[in-house]
């Protein structure tokens, strides 16, 4: 009789423990599921309220050399090919020098396209950047200082408009090219618009300059943004070509 009582008591205790553990595991699973649901809702809300650039005007002067060159825009960049790279020094002290054609810096020989972008999203933009994606063979410079940068054999992949662009505001961007060297991407966007919103988030929007074609913005990390504008990674790739 005593054995039966003990067995019943042990069974009840074990049953209670199993029930407690099962309930605890189910509660944790439920919490994780609810956390995932909340995280998805938050991501969806962030995406729905993202900044988004829309092309509201586009002027194509690619076949009309000299047209539009003097029109003032918020950002004006000159896009050019890197002719060659030279490396001097030894090991970690290696310096990378980019070389460009000397005859491409006369604005009289330039053609251009001009975009007017509108912030059609739901969040204000703190900084607006034009970034070159083809870092292996293409650079961009601010138009009024392009020749100076090129003569100093510098690399540059971005231009920044450091002014708030509120929802509904517009910004104008001019891409200039030498008439004999208009650079574009056939299958991918050669440029990106990278924006920092008022919440400190970064958004990238592929732009198929010089075409009138733009994709939706997507959320990126700060590190991705830094990697795209910083020349350090490109310089390492020029030193070690197999990294490209």
N, C-alpha and C positions, 0 to 999 in steps of 0.2 A: 504493500500500500504506500509505504514511504517512497519507494522507488518511483511509483507512478506519479506521486505528487511532485517529486524532484524533476522528473522528465517533463511533466506538464509545465512546471515553473520555468525550466530552462528553455523549453519550446516557446513559451510566451515571451521570455526575454529576447531570445533570438529573433522571434517574429517581429517584436517591437523594433529591434535594431535594424533588421532588414527593411521594415517599413519606413523607419526614419531615414536611412541611407537612400532608399529609393525616392522618397519625397524630396530629399535634399538635392539629389542629382536631377530630378525632374524640374525642380525650382531653378537650378542653375542653368539647365538647358533652356528653360523658358525665358530666363533673364537674357541669355546670350541671343536668343531668337529675337526678343524685343529690342535688344541693343542693335542688332543688325538691321531690323526694320527702321529704327530711329535713325541709324547712320545713313541708310538709303534715302530716307525722307530728307535728311539734311543735305546730302549730296545733290538730290534732285532740286531742292530749293536754291542751293548755291548756283547750280547750273542754270536754272530758270531766270535767276537775277544777275547773270553774268554780263559784263560789257561785251558788246558785239558791234563791230564796224560794218557799215553798209556803204557801198559805193553809190553816191547820189549824183556824181558828175564825173565824167571821164573824157579827157581830151587826148587824142592820139596824133602826135606830130612826128612819128617815127620816119615817115617818108617825106617830111618837110623840114629839111635842115635849117636850123636857126629860129623856127617858129616856137613861141612859148618860152624861150630861154630866159627872156627878161621879165617874165611874169613872176611876181613875188609869191612865194608859198611858205607855209609854216616850216616845212622840212624840204630841203633841196639837196639831193645826193647825186653824185657822179658814180656810175657803175663801170668798172673796168676789169679787164683780164690781167692776171699776173703773168708776165712774160716768162720769168724764171725766178728761182730762189737760189741765193748763195748763202753759205754757212761758213763763218770764220770762228777761230778760237779752238779750244780743246775741251772735250768732255763737258762738264756741267757749265762751263763758261762760254759754250758755243752761242753765237749770236746769229739770228736769222735775218736776212735782208731780202726784201721783195723788190723786184725790178719791173718797171713798166715802160711802155713805149713813150718816147719823148715827144712825139708829134700828136698826142691825143688830147692835149689840154687847152687847145684854142676853142673857146665857146662858139666861135663862128662855124666850127665843124661839128657842133653837137646837135643832136635831135633829142626829143623828150616825150614823155607821157606825163599827164597831170591828173591826179585823183583828188576828188573831194570826198572824204569819208565822214559819215555821221555816226555818232554813238547811238545806235538804235537799241541798245540793251537797257538794263534797268539799274545799272550801277555806274557812278561817276568814275572817271579814270584819272589817276594821279600822275602817271608818267606813260608816255607813248613812244615806242621805239620801232624803228625800221631796222631789221636784222637780215643779213645775208646768210643764206643756208649753204651756199656752195663755197666753203672756205678753202678748198684745195686749190682753186684756180681763179677765184673772183673776190674782189674787194669793193667796198663802197666808201666814199669820202664825202664830206660836206662839200658842195660844189665850189664855194668860194675859197676853199683851202686845199682842194684836191691836188693841185700841182706841187704845193709845198710839201704835203705829206708824202707824195710819190717820190719827190727828189730826195727826201730823207729815208727812202727805202722802207717805209713803214707798212705794216698790215693794219687793216681796220675793217670791222664787220658790222658796225652799227652806227646809228644816228638817233639821238634822243630829243624829243620835244618835251621839255620839263615844265609843262603847264597843264593845269587841270582841264579836263574835257568832260563837262557835265553831260548828263543824259540829254540828248537832243542837239548838243553842240556839234560843230563840224571842224575838221582839220584838213588842210591841203598838203599834198605830198607830190613833189616833182622828182622823177627819175630821169637823169640825163645820161646820154650815151654818145660816144663818138660814132659818127654816121656809118663808119665801116666796121663797127664792133658793137652791135646790139645784142646783148646777152639775155637769153631767156631759157626757161626750163621746158623741155618738150613734154615730159611725163610727170614732173614734180615741181613744186613751187620753189623758185629760186630765192624768194624773199619771205619773211614772216613779219607780221605786226605783233609785237609783244607788249602787253599792257599790264600795268600794275593798278589794281582797283583800290577803292577807298578802304577796303578791308585788308589790304596787304597781300592779296592773292595775285598770282601771275597767270595771264591768259595768252595763248599763242594762236594766231590766226594766219594760215598760209595764204600768201598773195602771189599770184602767177604773173608778176610784172615781167614785161611791159603789157601783158594782156589785161583785159577787163574781166578778171576772174578771181574770186576770193572764196575761201571755204569758211566753215563755222569756227568760232573760237573754242579752244579747249583749255582745261586747267593744267598748268605745269608747275613744277616745284621751283623754288628760288634757285636751287643748284642748277637745274636745267637752263634757266634764264642766264645765269652767270657763265655757264659753259658755252652758250651761244654767242655771247658778246666778248668774252675774254680771248685774247690771242694766244695764251699760254699753251692750250691744248693743240692748236694748229701748229705752233712752233715746234712742239715735240713731235708731231706727225711729220713735219718737213725734215726734221733731223733723223726720224726713223720712218721712212716711207711705207713700210709694211703695216704701220698702224692705221693708215687710211682705209 
